[in-house]
């Protein structure tokens, strides 16, 4: 199978941190013959838009993205070329694959050997340290692309590759059992609405925290037992405790970027509870009572995206129909307005850029 690859393509570029998005129609495409061993060229059907992409564009994280920047890290498409002299490639030309935040890692350091590829000191990050998926063709790496199984459309699979994998891993390591209460601050957002579903797959009882009728309806529809509106409640802590048997929740997966989400979690968790820190506020501090963290035997665990196995598990669950992404499709040119919606917290679910749309 051989594909014809154009010399130029459309791409959304941030020239410098904090700059505006520029859509270029003459961005060069790397030639198949120029691919290095281990590299592959993927023709993208679509790409999800993640809050992380907004942080990369704004440059408001302690870690700074390389600019000029082609962002994006939730792409799905077809492998159209593989670098010459690539040995034992797990994918072939014509395969449908996904591109994640973790574009590549060495696979041989201690972190990689222990299944923490995302913490590899040589990690390459899509749309952050290397060009990402806000373009029609992307260079990726055969050992890290995720095969997309049948049974799930490309646009539905896109957001699973980051948002889905991230919350799936956090719930997987949250030290919870079927029937336990889990709290999801930011539950109506891109990560949160998927977290509800992955939590339900594991038999957990979900308390969703967010605001607004649209997000309330979405969370309850997806399986949350209770919804706490943080703008209407007098006390999130007291509400959560009252819902969770008067003792508090067993775990919280905090996907919101607000530091308040972290501060409150220690207070509403029951003794022995686990706080899974997932959201990445740019410069906020994790502030909680050390006394009660110790006294209540609270565990605080950072959970950063997921490894290759987490990605396969998360996408296979979605392909079986147990998890569905709530998303709207927009053309690449709408990315600027998508970022504005993210800034204002007005996007329920996810946005997927459809490269077949004008």
N, C-alpha and C positions, 0 to 999 in steps of 0.2 A: 504494500500500500504506500503510495507516494502522494504528497500534498503539494500544491503550488503555494508558495509563500510570497506575499507581496513585499516590496522593499520599504514601504512606509505604512503607517497606521495612525489611528486616532488615539490620543492619550490625554489624560487629565494631569496637569503638572503644577506643582507648587515650586516657584523659582527660589523662594527663601522662606524661612520660618515666619509665620504671621502674614505671608503674602496671600494674594487672591489666587483662585484656581484659574488656570489658562487651559483651554481645550485646543490642542494642536492636532492638525490633520496630516502632518508630514513628519511624524516621529519615526526615526529609523527602526526597522525590525532586524534583529540579529540574524544573519544568514545561517542556514542549517550547517553549512560546511565550516562555519566559524565556532560552532558549539564545542566547548571543552569536554573531555571525557567525564561522564557523570551528569552532564547538563542535558536538559530536554527543552524543546520549544513547544509551548501549549497555546493553541488558538482558543481563546476564551469565549464562552457563550454568555457569561454574566459574572458579576462580582457583587458580593454583599458590601455594605458600607457600615463600618463599625466605629464606635466612639473613639477607639484607639487611633483610627485614621485622623480624626479631628485633632486629637492631642498632638500627633505627629506634625500636622499642618500648622498648628498654632505654635508649636515649640514650647509648650508650657510644662513639660515633664523635666525632671532632673536629667534624664537621658535625652539627648537631642538626635533627631533624625538627620541623615545625610541629605543635603539639598544641592542642586535641584532634585525634587522628589516626585516620583510617580507612586502614589500611595496605593492602598488596597491589599488585603490579604485573605479574601474569602472568594477566590476565583474557581470556577468550574469550566472545563473545556476538554478539548481533544489533543492528545500528544501528536504533533505533526512532524517532529524530527527528534532524533537522539544523537548526541555527540559521537563522533567516530571513536573507536577504541574503548567504548564503554563496556565494561565487563559485567556479566550476570545482572543485567538490568531487570528489576522486578516488574517493569511496565514495558509495553511495546507501542510502536506507532499505531495510532487508531484507538488506543484506550482512552476512556473518559476518566479524568482524574481531577482532584481538587488541590488547590494551592493554599497553604495555611500561613499563619503568622511566622512559624518556624519554617524557613525555607530550606535550611541545610544545617547540618552539624557534623562534627568529625567522626562520630560513632565509635571512637576508640578511647576517649578520655574517661576518667572515673565517673563523671556525671552521666555521660552517654551510656556507659556500661551498666549503670544502676537504674537506667530507665528515665533519667532526668535530662533528656536531650535538649530540652528547652533552656537548661542552665549551662550548656556547653560554652566554654570560653571562646570558641571559634564559631558560635552560632551566627547564622545569617538570617535576618528578619525581613520578611516581605513588606514592602512599602515603608521601610524604616531605614535599614542599612543597605538594602538592595531594592531595585525597582519592583513595584508590586503589581497588583491586578487591575488598576484603573487604566488599562490599555487593552488593545485587542489581541496582542501576542505577548506572552511573558516567558522569559527564560527561567526555568526552575531546575530541580535536581531529582533524578530518578529515584533515589533512596528515600526521599521525603514527600513526594506527592502521594496523595491518598486515593487509591482506587475507589471509584464511585459505583456501588452496586446497582443492579437493575431495581426498579420499583420506586425510585425517587427521581423527580425531575431535577434538572440542573439548578434551576432558580431556587427550588426548595432546599437543595443540598448545600447551597453556597453558605448560608449563615450557620449551618451546623459545623462548618470547618473551623470557626473561631468561637462564636458565641456558644454553640452547642458543646463543643469539645471542652471549653473552659469550665462551664457549669457542670458538665457531666463528671469531669475529673474531681472538682471540688466536692460534689455530693458523694462520689465514690469513696473519697478519703475522709468523709465527715464523721466517721465512727458512729453511724446511726444504724438502726435496725428497723425492719418493717413495723409500723405502728407508732414510731417516734414522731414527735413534732419537730418541724423544721421551719425556720423563719427566713423569708426571702425579701429583704429590703430592695426596692427597685424592681419589684416583681413584674410590673407591666412593661418594662423596657425590653430591649433586644436580647440581653442575656437572661433577664428575669423570667420572661414568659416561657423560655425553653427550660429553665431550671424547674419551674412548676411541673412540667411534664416529665422530666427525667426523675424528679423526686417521686412523682406518682408511680412511675414504672418500678421504683424500688419499694413501693408500699408505704411511703412516708406521708404524714399528714401535714399539709402546707398552710402556713399563715403568711399571706401576701401583704406586703407593705408598699404603698404607692399613693398616688393622689389622682382624683378625677374620675368621672363616671365611665369614660371610655376604658380606662385601665382597670377599673373595678370589674366591669362587665367581662373584659378579656380574661382577667385572672380567675374569676369564678367559673367561666366557661371552660377553662383549661384544667380545672380540677382543684383549685385552692379551696379549702374548707371555709376559711374566713379571710376577710379583707379589712385591713386597718388603713384608713386614710390619714396620712401624717399631717395634713392641714386641718382636719376636723377633730381629731382626737385631742383630749386633754393630756393624756399620757400614753405614749406608745408602750412604755415598759409595763404599766399596769394593765393595759389592754391585752398584751401578749401573755402575761402571767395568768390573767383571768381565763383566757381561751385555753391555755395549755395546762389544764388541771389545777390551776392555782400555784403551780410549782415553777413554771417557765418552760421554755423549749429545750429540746435536747441539742439542737444545733442551729446555727445561723450561717447562711452563705451570703455574704454582703457583696453584692454586685454594683451597688450605687457608688458614685464618685464622691459622695458627701461624707465628710469625717464624722458627722453625727451618727451615721449608720453603724459605724464601728464603736463609737462611745456608748451607745445604748445597748448594744448586743451583750456585753458583759453583765449588764444589769438584768436583762430579761431571760438570760440562760439559766437553767436549773443547775444545781451542783453536778459537776462532772461533764458539763456541756462543752461543745466544741465550736469555736468561732473560726469559720473559714474566710480568710481575707482574700478577696478576689478583685474588687474594684480598685482602680489606681488613681486616687486623687494626686494631683501634681506635687503639691508641697505640704499637704496636711500631715499631721502627726497622729499616731495611734495613742489616744489618751483614754485611760481607764484606771479605775482604782486598783492599784497593785494589791492592796490588802484583800479586797473581795475576789480578785482574780485568783489569788493563792488560797484564800479561805474556802472558796467554792470549787476549787480544783478545776478551774476553767482552762481549757487548752486553746491556744491561739496558733493557727496554722496558715501560713501563706500558701496559696495555690495559684501557680502561674501557668496559664494555658494547659497544654497536655502533650503527651508524647505520641509516637506513631501508633502505638497500640490503643491508646485512649481514643484517637481519631477514628480508627477502624470500628471500635465498639460503638461510639456515638453515632456514626453514620449508618451502621447496620441497624441500630435500634430505630432510627428515623426511617430507613428504607422499609422496615416492617410495618410502618404506619403507627407506631406507638408514640412518636413525637412528630409534631407538625409545626413548621415555621409559619408564624403570622407575619406576612410581609406584603409590601406593595412594590410593583415594578416601575422603574423610571429610567429614562435614557441617561447616558453618561453626562450629558450637558446639564442635568438637573443636580449635579453633585453639590454645587454651591448652596442651593436652597436646602438640600438635605443637611448640610453642615449647620445652617442657621436653625433648622428644626431641632437638631441635636443640642445646640447651645441653649435653646429655650426649653428643652425637655418636653417637647410636644409630639415626639414620635413614639407611637405605640407599636411594639413589635420591631420589625426590621424593614430596611429598604434594600432592594436588590437592583443593581444597574443591569439592564438588559441590553446587550450590545447589538441586538437585532433591531432595537428601536432607534429612531432618528432623534 
